[in-house]
Amino acid sequence: MTKSQNPTRIILVVDDEPVNVQLLKRKLEWDGMKVLTASNGQACLDIAKAEEPDLILLDVMMPGMDGLEVCQKLRENELTKGIPVIFVTAQNSKEGKLEGLQAGAVDYITKPIDIEETTARVRAQLKYLAINQENVELTRRLGESRRTAAVGALTQGIAHNLNNMLGVVMGYLELAKANSGDPEKVLKNIDRVENAGNRIVGIIKQLSTVAFTTRLALHSMSVNRLITGSIHRAQEKVGENFSVTVLNDIKEKTIRTNIEAFEDALSKLLINAWESYDSSSVAKPIYLRSKTLEDGSALEFIIEDQGSGIDPEIEDNMFEPFVSTKNTVGVGMGLTIARHAIRTLGGEVYIQPGAQRGAVVTFDHPLTKETNSHT
């Protein structure tokens, strides 16, 4: 059971004066709260880590470790950094309040304590806490719903494409049997079955690529070699040595990346640019530029083509699996896999219409501190 489901809230009262502690304890318990107490800063830290109270009423002026230092230490600890702290102090200056708020307190109560006011402020902070916890839970559920929807869409796309491919296989097998007396026709149909089978294997291989979610192993590689490898991979995939004009001022720069994921993503984006041209097009210009962002946080790769551009029918969901303008079954995973790989590497990918025609694809790859120290 989470605290948001439990009506009993836990309050930690920290003060070196026993009278103040007992006064607050009695009132808060009367209001249905569970109260823990501590008489010094170290005891507060120990109890906070062990019990994880919902809120801490913390006296600022204490011998040894004062309330400001205690609050800072609470914020530095992963277990306690989210616990709201209300300072209680005899100081009433504006500077003192600002100092307390800057240390991480959510509210400030001055002595002598008004019990009713203190209780009202505690209730207000607990209400804010409950709202925040509900928002966190709703966000978690929304994320789960989105993941479930994505899995559902992916599963539906897989089933549809594989069923189509299997239908192709069964159809050509029937033709092969019907033409069993004609070896030439049998071989032709068997070739078509093999081609369809290879497409099925390709879909399964692509799905295994989408499945990786853990941190990938990183290796050092020059940008030039990564680009060259990506272009060769794209050319082998389409079976044509299409031309890519590389405008790269950082080709000698070395970055740490997962080479397989990087080259697979970039090659798929290059193939997408190549496929944007009509099959009858004689020239298929593709430009690939790379640069370091001004703040030095990432490399940016830009792919430009002058093909058919972005189809309005798929503009809003072009990264979803099996979304494609092509009529051939077994396609439509390229952009999905490319974006997944780039995001796993810590980057993002965007596609927008070109200035006059075609499309511009931009993706970034984060630079580590180690990378930034080399040229």
Number of C-alpha atoms within 10 A of each C-alpha: 5 6 13 15 9 8 9 12 18 21 23 24 24 26 25 16 12 12 10 16 21 14 12 20 20 12 16 22 14 10 11 12 16 16 20 18 20 20 18 21 25 15 14 24 18 12 15 23 16 11 13 19 20 22 22 25 25 29 28 26 17 18 11 10 13 16 28 23 15 21 29 16 16 23 19 12 12 9 14 20 18 16 20 24 27 26 25 24 22 14 14 12 10 9 10 15 19 12 13 25 18 13 19 20 24 14 17 21 21 16 12 10 15 11 13 10 11 20 15 11 16 21 15 12 19 18 12 13 18 16 13 13 15 14 12 12 13 12 12 12 12 12 12 12 12 12 12 12 12 14 12 12 15 17 13 14 19 19 12 15 21 20 15 17 22 16 13 18 20 13 14 21 17 13 16 21 13 12 15 13 10 11 11 12 16 19 14 14 21 17 13 17 21 14 15 22 17 13 18 21 13 14 19 14 11 15 17 11 16 16 10 12 11 7 10 15 12 13 11 12 16 16 20 18 15 19 21 14 19 23 24 15 19 24 18 13 13 12 9 10 12 18 14 18 12 17 13 15 13 16 17 14 15 21 24 19 23 18 19 15 20 20 24 21 23 25 25 23 24 25 19 18 25 23 16 19 19 12 9 6 8 8 11 18 16 18 17 19 16 22 17 19 13 8 6 14 16 21 19 18 19 18 23 24 26 22 20 15 18 19 12 9 11 13 13 9 11 20 22 20 22 22 19 20 14 10 7 11 18 22 17 21 22 22 22 20 25 26 23 22 27 21 16 18 21 15 18 18 21 12 17 14 18 16 9 8 14 18 22 21 20 19 23 23 22 21 21 14 10 10 17 15 8 10 11
